[in-house]
């Protein structure tokens, strides 16, 4: 995942649209966003593998052996 300055500008616009009375600065840490996204994506993949292998059920509970 490679975020660009355009992504930061879009995020800033969304924040400002959600909080129209806020006039302060908005800082978007693209590196941190990429890191958080990758952590989340990794967790989703791990859960999908566990589900597909039958090691967990739809509700996240382990299955009895």
C-alpha positions as a LaTeX table, in Angstrom:
\begin{tabular}{lrrr}
\hline
Residue & $x$ (\AA) & $y$ (\AA) & $z$ (\AA) \\
\hline
Unk1 & 0.00 & 0.00 & 0.00 \\
Unk2 & 1.45 & 3.32 & $-1.04$ \\
Unk3 & $-0.39$ & 6.38 & 0.18 \\
Unk4 & 0.24 & 9.68 & $-1.58$ \\
Unk5 & $-0.18$ & 13.35 & $-0.75$ \\
Unk6 & $-3.51$ & 13.20 & $-2.60$ \\
Unk7 & $-4.66$ & 10.56 & $-0.09$ \\
Unk8 & $-3.66$ & 12.85 & 2.77 \\
Unk9 & $-5.55$ & 15.73 & 1.17 \\
Unk10 & $-8.66$ & 13.56 & 0.76 \\
Unk11 & $-8.48$ & 12.47 & 4.41 \\
Unk12 & $-8.04$ & 16.07 & 5.51 \\
Unk13 & $-11.09$ & 17.11 & 3.44 \\
Unk14 & $-13.18$ & 14.35 & 5.04 \\
Unk15 & $-12.12$ & 15.41 & 8.54 \\
Unk16 & $-12.92$ & 19.05 & 7.81 \\
Unk17 & $-16.30$ & 18.13 & 6.26 \\
Unk18 & $-17.16$ & 16.10 & 9.37 \\
Unk19 & $-16.12$ & 18.97 & 11.68 \\
Unk20 & $-16.94$ & 22.21 & 9.82 \\
Unk21 & $-16.35$ & 24.42 & 12.88 \\
Unk22 & $-12.80$ & 23.15 & 13.41 \\
Unk23 & $-10.28$ & 25.58 & 11.94 \\
Unk24 & $-7.02$ & 24.21 & 13.33 \\
Unk25 & $-4.39$ & 22.22 & 11.50 \\
Unk26 & $-4.96$ & 18.63 & 10.41 \\
Unk27 & $-1.93$ & 16.36 & 10.25 \\
Unk28 & $-2.10$ & 13.05 & 8.42 \\
Unk29 & 0.74 & 10.64 & 9.17 \\
Unk30 & 0.80 & 8.55 & 5.99 \\
Unk31 & 3.44 & 6.19 & 7.39 \\
Unk32 & 1.34 & 5.43 & 10.45 \\
Unk33 & $-1.77$ & 4.90 & 8.31 \\
Unk34 & 0.09 & 2.40 & 6.15 \\
Unk35 & 1.38 & 0.60 & 9.24 \\
Unk36 & $-2.10$ & 0.40 & 10.80 \\
Unk37 & $-3.63$ & $-0.79$ & 7.53 \\
Unk38 & $-1.06$ & $-3.55$ & 7.12 \\
Unk39 & $-1.61$ & $-4.74$ & 10.71 \\
Unk40 & $-5.35$ & $-4.84$ & 10.12 \\
Unk41 & $-4.99$ & $-6.59$ & 6.75 \\
Unk42 & $-2.65$ & $-9.18$ & 8.26 \\
Unk43 & $-5.17$ & $-9.91$ & 11.03 \\
Unk44 & $-8.01$ & $-10.30$ & 8.51 \\
Unk45 & $-5.96$ & $-12.74$ & 6.45 \\
Unk46 & $-5.04$ & $-14.78$ & 9.53 \\
Unk47 & $-8.70$ & $-14.99$ & 10.58 \\
Unk48 & $-9.75$ & $-16.02$ & 7.07 \\
Unk49 & $-7.15$ & $-18.79$ & 7.03 \\
Unk50 & $-8.28$ & $-20.06$ & 10.43 \\
Unk51 & $-11.91$ & $-19.99$ & 9.33 \\
Unk52 & $-11.18$ & $-21.72$ & 6.02 \\
Unk53 & $-9.16$ & $-24.42$ & 7.78 \\
Unk54 & $-11.99$ & $-25.07$ & 10.24 \\
Unk55 & $-9.92$ & $-24.03$ & 13.25 \\
Unk56 & $-12.49$ & $-21.38$ & 14.23 \\
Unk57 & $-16.21$ & $-21.06$ & 13.66 \\
Unk58 & $-18.13$ & $-18.18$ & 12.11 \\
Unk59 & $-18.38$ & $-16.55$ & 15.55 \\
Unk60 & $-14.67$ & $-16.80$ & 16.28 \\
Unk61 & $-14.88$ & $-19.76$ & 18.66 \\
Unk62 & $-12.49$ & $-22.66$ & 18.36 \\
Unk63 & $-13.99$ & $-25.93$ & 17.28 \\
Unk64 & $-13.74$ & $-28.99$ & 19.44 \\
Unk65 & $-11.26$ & $-31.58$ & 18.20 \\
\hline
\end{tabular}
